Amino acid sequence: MSLPAPNLDDLRFQKDLVDEARKRIIHYCPEWTDYNLSDPGITLIELFAWMTELMVYRLNRVPDKNYIKFLELLGLQRKPASSARTDLTFWLSVSLPISEENQQSVIVPRGFQVRSDSSENEEIIFSTDRLLEIVPPKLFQLRKSTEVNKNYFPRLGIETFYPFDRYNPQEGDMFYLGFDPENDIKGHILKLNFTNEPTEAVGIRREDPPWVWECSTGDGSWQEVPLSSFQGEKDTTGGLNNPNGSLVLYLPLEAKPDIVNGQTALWVRCRLEQRNLSQGMYTESPRVLQIVAYSIGATVPATHAITVDQEYLGKSSGEPGQEFHLEHNPVLSLQDTETLMVEEFRDGELILAPWECATDFSASNRYARHFMLDEASGNIILGPSVRQPDGTVLQYGRIPESGRSIYFSSYRYGGGAMGNLPANNLRTLTSSLAYISRVTNLRRAAGGRDQESMEEVKLRAQRELQAQKRAVTTQDYEQLTLNFSRTIARVKCITPKADQTRGELGVVQLLVIPAVADSLGVGDLSQLHLRENLAGELLAYLDRYRLLTTHVRAKEPEYLGIQVKAQIAVDDFSNPDTVLSRVDHHLRNYLNPLVPFPEREEEDHLLEPGWMGWTFGRDLFTAEIFALIQRVPGVKYVLDVSLYSRTVNPRTESLNLEEQPPVTLVEDKVVWVEEEALLCSLDHEITVVDLAEVYKEQH
């Protein structure tokens, strides 16, 4: 329970100031008899009452200002806005290699900017996170799972290659394409041209062969890669039975070289797997004569940010505690090459020396080239001088010489919820690039959050005082994880139980939910995937606070998708479409790990106070859905509710497969949820029923 705070602004304008002054007129000035509003004296009373109210109001703001100053003494600052992230896919105007002699690559520089096509929003720009080099693929291995010691690639054109068992193909038969790791093609758009001996009546449906394409991701693991269905990129091989054909694979950024049967390469394999009976099965193996690989584009991670290079901040005054201001804010977390640069003389030559960004100056001596950066406001602070009790002055951090120019090498700014853009929205190149024809984001941009509010800072201050910058309890780990980045919305710390095996003791698991509420609102469950680089950065951050005997792991929770099928009757004067939208929004708010439509909840107040999303391990009863829908404004009756469920893997949800795993009916009216699992909302089917028609059917 919070401590009671006195209200210093308890005087109301009319009741406590104007009326009280009028009551005292007869005592102090009995000859004043006209109390009407038109009297000049009453006007003066109201004027002074208004001025008094302003003074008392400002007095009441003093405790808030003191609170903020105390937070500053504790070293707490408002966290800046976080930036949305996505992957930008660039297509080439010419396939690579251009020719056998011309093996050139195409470069997309780091920080290259792509602009949003949306005219409703202000200009939104995404920048590539790293340099992208689109290289021609070097195919040098062609092997079968049954003949691991034979490389068929050098023999193509001389002898026929049978990718599956020649006379009796079976599920599980596969062939491998190996690419030279020297040309890194992870994230590339790979086009494979096949020349085959034409065959007929081989038992398959040529438009949908019974195969699955996969690529190696290191450590013996494989990731499914769906065949492209875009215009001009569809599979025309007919299951390797047409004389000539091609197919296109969008290799994931996680693709890595691996060792298969003693050979190291980045592997792409085709495996026979019949996923539905309509696909059929090969009665004989196709006959391949030639395989040629091309790169027609590539994908690179990008962030909602604009890069500024070599910004001039001013000249040093030679005084301690100087402050400089970056032109743009909020500033994203600094990378290795982003820092303050100060002019210095070395060996008779004027150079720009890099300085180091520090969290505080407590460990900085007078020679340390340290500075502090407030990412939210873009303020840069140099070391102060502190007078000691004995009269001496202690300098924290180096002071640049007077008159020296100060620059910032480069920084990125941007962020906020406005960067959470839908797919295929980033399509405008801010400048032309050689051999690049077009660009877009095939996945929704997610993870953008606005700057931390003062209320959030106050709540965080209470939790940080409890954690004390050390990770011992589960609450400590959860708080430090939330403090690490605004791109993390929720976290659950799982500690080993007493009955677990000895090998798991000392291991702490963090179940991390990214800040992707906007994506959940449109049903994009792929954004719940925890990016590997975010997990790695989080573990490196927690390594400073964990106990020496504790091992920390970070992963995403297990997700169980829930679909609601319900029949409702609406009020007589309600718009059915509006009611259906309300029901869908409240179901998504309730059945998701995050709240995608907080404005709807603030309007209707159907969920419990402080609802942040579905609780870990909480079971779901059908009766809860009945009660929730019944309370939605505009719903008159709830006639029927059925629940359907399926497991959700965010990594595979991003594959955009034509057929997602089917949902199954929950027959016992309750969904049992594991301790480490959460519910997430699928697309619901809510239908409006005419009660008059139902009555006619029943009678």
N, C-alpha and C positions, 0 to 999 in steps of 0.2 A: 504494500500500500504506500502511495507516494506521500511525502510530507506536505502538510497544508501550507500554502503560500499566501501571505497577506495581499489583499487587493488595495493598493494605494489610490486607486482611481474609483472611489465609491460615491463621489458627489455627482448627482445628475443635474443637468443644466436647469431644467424648469423647477423640479421639486426641491432640490437642496440649495440652489443658488438664487434663482430669480424670486421664487416665492418667499424664501427666508428673508431676503433683502426687503421685499415689499412689506412684510410683517413688522419690520423694525422702523419703518418710516414714521409711524405715529409716535414712537418713543423718542426718536432723535430729531424729528422735524414735524411737530404737530400741525404747523400752518400749511403743510403740503396736503392738499385734500383731493387732487385730481390724480387718480391711479389708472386712467385709461391708457391703452397702448399708444395712443397718439401723443401723449405727454412726453416732452423731451427728456424729463427725468427718468421715466420708465425705459426709454431708449438707452440712456446711459447705463442704467442698471443691467439691462440685457447685454450691452457691449462688454462691461466689466465681467459679467458672469461667463460670457463666452471666452474671454481671455483667461479667466481663472480655470475654466475647464481645460483649456489647452495646456496650461502649466501643470495641472494635476495629471493629465494624460501622459505628458512627457516624464513626469516623476515616476509614473507606473512602469515606464519602459526601462528604467534604470536596472532593475533586477535582471531583465533579459540581457542587457549589455554586459553586466557583470558575469552572467553565466557564460556568454560568448568569450569574454576575456579569460575566464578560468579554463575554458576548453583550449584556448590558444596556449596558455601556460602548460597544459598537459601535452602540447604538441599535436593536437587534433585539428585537422583541416577538412573542409568539405571535399569529398571525392569528386573529381571531374566527371563529365559525361563519358560513358564508354561508347566505343564505335562499333557499328555493325560490321560484320564480316561476311564475305561470300567468295565464290570462285568465279573469276572472269575467264571465259573461253574465247580465244582468238582463232579465227579461221584465216587460212592463207589464200592468196589469189592464185598460187601455183603450188603444185604438190612437190614435196621434197623426197628424194633428190630430183633436181630439175633435169638432170641427165646423168649418165654414168660418169662423165668427166667432171661435172659440176656438182660438188658435194657441199655447197655452202649452206650455212644455217641462217636463221632469221632471229634477230634479237628484239625483245621487248624490254626496255630498260626498267630498272627498279624505280618506283614512284610514278610510272606512266599513269595518266589520269583518264578516266572514262566518266562521262556525265550521264545523268538520268534523263530519260525522255519525258518524264512526267512534268506537265506544265502547271499542275495544280500546286506543286510545292516550289519552294525556292531552290536555287541551283544546288544539286546534291552531286558531289564528286567522290568517286572511289579511286584509290591509288593502289597499284600493284605492290605487294609486300617485298618482292625480291625480283631479281633479274630473271627473265624467262628466255631461254635459248631453245628455239624449235629446231631440232636436228633431224636429218634423214635417218630412218631406222636401218640398222645393219643386221639383216637376217642371215644367220650363219649355221643354225641348227634346225633339223627337222627329224624328229624321232618318234617312235611308237612305244607304247608302254610294254608291248610284248617283245620288242627287240631293242633293248636298252643300249646295246653296244654299237649300233649302226646308225650313222648319220646319213639320212637320205638326201640332204640338201644338195651336196655336190653332184648327185646322180640325177637330179631333176633334168628332164629333157633328154636323158639317155635311157632311163628305165621308168616304168610307171610306178607311182607311189600309191599304195593302198592304205588310207588312213585308219581303217578299222579292220577287223578280221575279214580276210578276203572272201570267205564262203559263208560264214555264219556270224555276222555282227551281233554282239550282245551288249546289254546295258553295262556301262563301266569301261568299254573300249574307249581309248583316247589317243590323240597324237599331240605332240608338243612342237611349238615354234619358239626357238631360242634367239634372242637379240643380244648383240654385243653390248655389255655394260659400259663400254667406252663412250657410246652415244646414249646418254640417259634419256629415255623416252617416257618416264613416268609422267602422267597427266597429259600425254599426247593423244591426238586423234589419229588412230592407226587405220589405214585403209589397206585391205588385203585383196589383191587381184588374183583370181584362180583361173587357170586354164585346165580343163578337164576333158576326159573322153566322155561324150554324151551317152547317157544311159536312160532307159525307159522302164517303167513298172518295177521300181525298186522297193515298193511297199511303204513309202513315206508321202506325206503331204509337202510338196516342194515349198509352199509358202510358209510352212511352220515345221521345220525338221525337228526330230527328237534329239536335240543336242543342247549343251550348255557350254558357254565360253567363260573361261576363268583366267586370271593372271596371278603370278606369284607376288606375295607381299612379305617374303622373308620368313625364316624360321619354319619352313615347311608348310606355311599356311597359304590358302588360296582365297581370292575374292571373285565373286561372280561379276562378269561384265556383260550387260545386256547389249544386244545388237542395236545399232542406231535405227530409228524409225523416221528420221527427218527426211524431208524432201531431198531427193538426189543422193541419199546415203543408205537407202534400204537394201536389204540382202537380195541380191540378184543371182546368187549361185545355184538356187534350187536344191539346196542340200548337197552341193558339190557334184551335181548331175548335169548342169547346163554346160555347154561348151566353153562359155566365158561368163564370168560374173565377178562381183565384188561384194564385200561387206565391210562395215565400219565399226570399230570398237573405240569407245571413249575410255582410255586407260585411267584408272584412279591415281590420285596423287600419292596414295599409299603403296603403289607398285614398287617392288624392290627386286634386285637380283637374288637368286637363290641357287642352291646346288641340287640338281636332279640327276640321279644316276651318275654322280661324279663329275658332272659338267656344270660350270657356273655360267649363268645367263639370266637375263630378264625373260621369264617364260610366259608364254600365252598358250593355253591348252584348250582343246575341244574335247568334250566328254559326252558320250552317248547317255542320255537320260530322257525317258519318255514320261512327260509330266501330265499328259492326258491322252486318251485312246485315239483321239482324232489325228494325232501326229503320226501314228503308224510306227513301223520299225523297219530298218533296212533288211532286205533279203540278201543283199550282197553289198560289198564295200564300194564306194565311189572310187574312181580312178583319176588321180591328179597328175597332171603333166608339168605344171609350172606354178610357182607362187612368187609374187612380187609384192613388197611392202612399201608403203608411202606414208609420209606424215602430211596431214592436211590442216593441222592446227594443234593447239595445246591449251592447257588450263593452268592458271596461276592463282594463288590466294590474293585477295584484295581487301582493303579496309576503307571504311568511310573516313577519308582524311585527305587533306591537301598538304603537300610538302613545300616548305619554304627553305631555301638555301641561302647561306651567308647573309643573314640579316644583321645590319649595323645597329648597335644599341646605344652608342655614344662614347664619350671619353671619360676616363677615370678622373675623379677630383682629388685622389690621394687620401681621402678620408675613410675611416672604418664604417662598416654598416651601410655601404652604398646599395641603392636599389635601382634596378633597370627593369624595363617592361617590354615583353615581346608584343609585337603588333597584333597577333591573333591569339585567341584562346577559345576553349580549353586545349591544353597541350597534351598529346598522347604520351604514354611512357617512353622515355628516351631509349634509343637503341645505341649500339656500341659507337657509332660514328657521330652521334648527335651530342654536342657538348658546347660549353662556353670556350671561346678563343680570345686570348688577351695578348696584346703586343708586348714583346720583351726583346731585349738585346742579348744575343748569345754569340760569343766570339766575334763581336763587332758587327753583327748582322741583325737586322730587325726581323723577327719571325713572329708567327702566331702560335702561342703555346696553348695546348689544350688543358682545361681544368676539369676537375672531377666533381660530379654532383653528389652531395652528401645529404643524409636525412636530417642531421643537425651538426652543430659546431662543437659539441662537447669534447670530441677527441681530436680537434684540429689545433695544431700549433701555428705559430706565426709564419711558418714557411709553407704550410700546406695550401696547395692551390685548390681550394674547396669553394663551392657555392651551393646555395639552396634554391630549389625551384618550386613555386606553388603552381601545380599543373592546372588548377581550376582558373586562376586569374592570370597566369603567365608572368607573374612577378619573379624576378631574380634577385636574391639577397646575397651580399658578400659578408664576410665575417665581421662581427662587432668587436669593440674594445670594452672590457669590463674592469671598472676600478675595484681594487681589492681593499679589505679593511685597513691594511697598512699604508694605503695611499698609492701603491704601485698600480700600473695599468697592465692588464693581461690581454694580449691580442689573440683572438680565435680566428684562424684562417689568414691567408696572405692578403695584403692590400696592394692592388695594382698601382704602379707609379703614376703620378699625376700626368695627365695629358695623353696617356696611352689609350688607343682605340680598342673597343671591345665589340666582338661579334659573337653571333651564335651560328655555329657551323651549318646546322640544319635541324629542323624540327617538323613534326606533323601536328596539325590541329584539326578539329572536327568532332564528330560524335553526336550522340543524342538519338532519341527514338525515331526521329524523322528519317534516319538511315535504314530503317527496317523496310526495305522495298520488296515488292513481289518479283517473281522470276521474269526474265526477259524485259527488264526495265532499264538496264544499263546498256545502251546501244550506241552511244555517240562518242566517237574518238575526239578528244580535245585537240589532237594534232595528228597529222598523217604519219604512218610508218610504212617503210618499204615492205612490200609483199603481204601486208595485212589488209584483208578485204572488209572484215566486219568483226564485231565483238558483242557478246551479251553475257548475262548471268543466268545460267541454266537452273540455278537454285536460288531460293529466296534469301535475301540478305537479312541476317538476324543478329541479335546480341546488343543492339544499341539501346542505351538507357540515358535518361537525362541526368543532369547534375544532382548530386545528393542534396536533399532539402535540410533545413536546420532541424526539423523534428527528427529526421533520420540520424543526424549527427548526434543529437542528444541521447537517443536510444543506443547508438553505437558506443558513446562514451561510457555509459553504465556497464556495457558488456566488456569493454576493453579494460576497465578498472578491475573487473573480476578476473580476467585472464592474466593480466600483469605480464604480457609478452613472454609467456611460457606455455607450452602445451603439455598438460598432464591429464586433465579430465576430458571427457567427450565434449563438454561445452567449450573448453579452450580450443580444441581443434575446429569445431564448427565456427566459432567466432573469428579465429585467425583466417579461416578459409573465406569467410564472407568479407573480411577486410582486405583480402588480397586483390580482388578485382570486382568492379561493378558488373562484369559479364557473368558473374555467378549469382543466381537468385536464391537458391536454397541448398542446404547440405545436411546430410545425416551421417554422424560418426558411428561406426559399428566396431565394438571392441570384442575380443575373443571371450567366449564363455568358458566356464570352468570345465565343462565336459568335452571341450574340443581337444583335438590331438595336440601333442606337444609342439609339433612343427609350426602350428599356427599361433602359438602364444607369442605375445610381443608384437603382433601385427595389427595395425589399426587401419580400417578401411573407411574411406570417405566416399559417400554416394553423392555425386555432384549433379545439380540440375542447372543448366545454363539459363541465362535470362532471355528466354525466347517466347514470352507470353504472346506477342503479336503473331508469331508463326502458329502457335496452338490455336489461335482464333480462326485461322483459315485452314486448319487441319493438316499442316505440314509437320508431321511428327519426326521427320529426318533431322530437324534442328536440335532435337534432344540429345543427339550424339555428342559426347564429350571429345573435343578435338585433342589430338595427341600432344600438340605443342602447348595447349593450355594446361593439360594435366602435368606435363613435364615442368613447366614454369611454376605451377602450384607446389609440386613436391620439392622443388629447389628452394622455394620461399619457406615452406614449413620445416625444412631441414635445419634452419637456424634456431627453431624453438622446441623441437622434439627432444625427448630423452634419448640418451645414447643407445639404450637397449631397445628402442621402439623403431619398428619399420612401418612406414606409411605408404599406403597404396590409394590411388584415386581411380574411380571408375564411375560409370553411369549406373543408376538403379535398374532393376528389372521392371519392365513396363507391361501392363496388361490393358489392352484396349477394350473399351466398353461401348457398345452400340445400343441405343434405346429405340425401341419401336413402340409407339404409343398412339392411341386414338383419343382425341379430346373433342369436347363440345365447347364452343366459345359463347360469350355473352351476346345478347341480341344486338347490341349497338357497338360491338367491337369489330375492328377490321381483322379478318382471319389471318392475312399475311403479317400484320404487325404482331399478332399474338404468337404465331408460329416462330417469328424471329425472336421474340422475347423468350419463349420456351427453349429454343436452341441455344441462345446466349447463356441462360442460367444453367442449362445442363453442362455446357462447356466450362463454365466457371466452377461447377461443383465437381466434375469428373476429370479434372486435369491437375497436374502437379503445380501449375501456376494459374493465376486468374487472368484470362485474356481480355475480359470485358469488365474492368473495375467500375466504369461509369454506370453500367447497368445495375451492378450490385449496390452502388451508392444511391441509386434512384429507388430501387424496390426493397432492399434490405431483407433478402430471403435467407441468406446464409448467416452463420453465427459470427459475432463480432471478431475481427482480427483474422478472418479466414484467409490463409495464404496459399491454399491448394490442398489436394488430398493428402491425408496423413499416412506416413509409412506404416504398412502392415494393417491398415484399417479395412475391415470387411464391408462389403456393400450389400444391402438388403433391397429387394424390389420395393418394399413398402416406403423406403426413403424417397425413391423416385416418384411414387404416387404422391407423397406429401409435398414434394418440391413443386411438381407441375401444378398441383391443385392450388398452390398459393401464388402462382404467376398471375398478375393482373390481366383480366380478359378471359381467363379460363373458367368456364362454368362447371364442367364435369370432366373427370378423367375416367374414360370407359375401360381402357385396357392398357397394360404396360408389360412388355417383354424385354428381357435383357439378353444380349449376345456378347460374346467375348472372343478374343484371340490374343496371342502373344504379339508384342510389338518389339522389333529390333530396329532402333533408329538408323543403324548403318545400312540395312537392307531396304528400309523405307525410302532411301534416297535413290534407289535404282529405278524408280518409276516403272516397275514391271506392270505388264498389262493385267496380270491377275495377282492380287495380294492374297495372302493366306485367308482361307474362308473363316467366317465367324461361326461359332457354335452356340446353340441355345442354352441358356442357363436354366436348367429344369427345376432345381431345388430352391429357386427364388432367393438364393444368396450367393454372392461371389466371394470365395475365400481368397484372401490376399496374403502372400508371404511377408515375412518381417522386413525384407529388403526390397519390397516391390511397391509400386505406385500404380494408380489408375491413370489412364489418359483417354481422352474422348475421341471416338471415331465419328463418322458422319451418321447422324441420327435420322430416323424416319418417323416424323410426326405428321399425322393426318387428322384433318378436321372432319368430324362426322355430323351429319344432319340428324338431329334427334327425331324429327318427324318421319324420316325415312326408316330409321331404326324401329320406330313404333309400328309402322306399317308392316315391316317384315316380321315382327314378333306377333302381330295380330292378323 
